[in-house]
Amino acid sequence: MTGRQQVLLRDLESLFLAKGFLQFTLDDLAAELSCSKSTLYALAPSKEQLAVRVVRHFFAGATEVIERDIAELTDAREMIEIYLAGVSAQLGRASDAFMRDVAAFEPARSEYERNSRAAAGRIRTFIAAGVSAGVFREVHANLLAEMVAVLIEGIQTGLIGERTGVSDAEAFSALAELLLGGLQPRRP
């Protein structure tokens, strides 16, 4: 990918995060970004594939930032806290319009689902490591991780937001509080 294409992809991500993407035509996008449609076609052969590419780029970038933030950590509690705070912060960059468009457009929704499954898997490893290290009380790590996965799925599908009126970012923050509070060692 050329430097110009990288800049264009980053600019598209910023635009989509701010305003969503379903309402735009390729002509609209070209005008908004002061480029030609052929420049956009160099990134993807259709508006739909362009949207998926940008959504995938957003989640890949978010994952990279979050993983970098936890890379040096060894305490499972801190890893969960920083990881879920990172998810919250990254999703906090997305407007309601973007999140609605992701939910409404199946290929973009699939990208969110794939990333949600990956997040649940990471949480599973953190819980198991914390139980093994004695940082967390003895719990059925796989069961707890699956429960977290169900909550993450509820956030990702919009069910939690619909029922509570909170954003995905707020829901991930609350999940961190719930999870970390529940894993605290019991006091005698």
C-alpha positions in Angstrom: 0.0 0.0 0.0 1.4 3.4 -0.9 1.8 6.2 1.6 -1.1 8.1 -0.1 -3.3 5.1 0.3 -2.4 4.7 3.9 -3.3 8.4 4.5 -6.5 8.0 2.6 -7.5 4.9 4.6 -6.7 6.8 7.9 -8.8 9.7 6.6 -11.7 7.4 5.7 -11.5 5.8 9.1 -11.7 9.3 10.8 -14.7 10.2 8.6 -16.5 7.0 9.2 -15.9 7.1 12.9 -17.4 10.6 13.0 -20.3 10.2 10.6 -20.9 6.6 9.8 -20.6 5.2 6.3 -23.9 3.9 5.0 -25.3 7.3 3.8 -22.2 8.1 1.7 -21.9 7.3 -2.0 -18.5 7.0 -3.6 -19.0 10.4 -5.1 -19.7 11.8 -1.6 -16.6 10.2 -0.2 -14.4 11.4 -3.1 -15.7 14.9 -2.6 -15.3 14.8 1.2 -11.7 13.6 0.9 -10.8 15.7 -2.1 -9.8 12.7 -4.2 -11.1 10.9 -7.3 -13.3 7.8 -7.3 -10.5 5.9 -9.0 -8.3 6.7 -6.0 -11.0 5.1 -3.8 -11.3 2.1 -6.2 -7.6 1.6 -5.6 -8.4 0.7 -2.0 -11.4 -1.5 -2.8 -13.5 -2.3 -5.8 -16.9 -1.2 -4.3 -18.3 1.1 -1.7 -19.3 -2.0 0.4 -15.9 -3.5 0.2 -14.4 -0.1 1.0 -16.6 0.1 4.1 -15.5 -3.4 5.3 -11.8 -2.5 4.7 -12.1 0.7 6.7 -14.0 -1.1 9.6 -11.3 -3.9 9.5 -8.6 -1.2 9.6 -10.3 0.4 12.6 -10.5 -2.8 14.6 -6.9 -3.9 13.6 -5.6 -0.5 14.7 -7.5 -0.6 17.9 -6.2 -4.1 18.7 -2.7 -3.0 18.0 -2.9 -0.1 20.4 -4.5 -2.3 23.1 -2.0 -5.1 22.7 0.8 -2.6 22.9 -0.6 -1.2 26.1 -0.6 -4.6 27.8 2.5 -6.0 26.3 4.8 -5.4 29.3 2.2 -6.3 31.9 2.4 -9.5 33.9 -0.3 -9.0 36.5 -3.6 -10.6 35.2 -5.7 -8.1 37.1 -3.9 -5.2 35.5 -4.0 -6.8 32.1 -7.8 -7.2 32.3 -8.2 -3.6 33.6 -6.0 -2.1 30.9 -7.3 -4.3 28.1 -11.0 -3.5 28.8 -10.2 0.2 29.4 -8.4 0.1 26.0 -11.5 -1.5 24.3 -13.6 1.2 25.9 -11.3 4.0 24.8 -11.1 2.7 21.2 -14.9 2.2 20.9 -15.3 5.6 22.5 -13.8 7.1 19.4 -16.7 5.8 17.3 -19.9 7.9 16.9 -23.3 6.5 17.4 -23.8 6.7 13.6 -20.7 4.5 13.0 -21.9 1.9 15.5 -25.4 1.9 14.0 -23.9 1.5 10.5 -21.7 -1.4 11.7 -24.7 -3.1 13.2 -26.8 -2.6 10.1 -24.3 -3.7 7.5 -23.7 -7.5 7.9 -20.1 -7.6 6.5 -19.0 -4.8 9.0 -21.0 -6.5 11.8 -19.0 -9.7 11.1 -15.8 -7.8 11.6 -17.1 -6.5 15.0 -18.2 -10.1 15.9 -14.8 -11.5 14.9 -13.0 -8.9 17.1 -15.5 -9.5 20.0 -14.7 -13.2 19.9 -11.0 -12.4 19.9 -11.5 -10.1 22.9 -13.3 -12.8 24.8 -10.5 -15.2 24.0 -7.9 -12.7 25.4 -10.0 -12.3 28.6 -10.1 -16.1 28.9 -6.3 -16.2 28.9 -6.0 -13.4 31.5 -8.5 -15.1 33.8 -6.7 -18.5 33.6 -3.4 -16.8 34.2 -4.7 -14.9 37.2 -6.2 -18.0 38.8 -3.0 -19.9 38.2 -0.9 -17.1 39.7 -3.2 -16.7 42.7 -4.1 -13.1 41.8 -7.7 -14.2 41.4 -9.7 -16.5 43.6 -10.2 -20.0 42.4 -13.0 -19.9 39.7 -14.0 -22.1 36.8 -12.0 -20.0 34.4 -13.6 -21.4 31.2 -17.1 -20.9 32.6 -16.4 -17.3 33.6 -14.7 -16.6 30.3 -17.7 -17.9 28.5 -20.0 -15.7 30.6 -17.8 -12.7 29.7 -18.0 -13.8 26.0 -21.8 -13.7 26.3 -21.7 -10.2 27.8 -19.3 -9.1 25.1 -21.6 -10.5 22.5 -24.5 -8.6 24.1 -22.5 -5.4 23.9 -21.4 -6.1 20.3 -25.0 -6.9 19.1 -26.4 -3.8 20.7 -28.6 -5.7 23.1 -26.9 -4.2 26.2 -27.0 -0.7 24.8 -30.6 -1.1 23.7 -31.7 -2.3 27.2 -29.6 0.2 29.2 -29.1 3.2 27.0 -25.3 3.0 27.4 -22.6 3.1 24.7 -20.4 0.1 23.9 -17.5 2.0 25.4 -19.5 2.5 28.7 -20.5 -1.2 28.7 -16.9 -2.4 28.4 -15.9 -0.1 31.3 -18.8 -1.6 33.4 -17.7 -5.1 32.3 -14.2 -4.5 33.7 -15.6 -3.3 37.0 -17.9 -6.4 37.2 -15.3 -8.8 36.2 -12.5 -7.5 38.4 -14.8 -7.1 41.4 -16.0 -10.7 41.0 -12.5 -12.1 40.8 -11.2 -10.5 43.9 -9.9 -13.0 46.4 -12.4 -13.6 49.2 -11.5 -12.0 52.5 -11.6 -14.2 55.6 
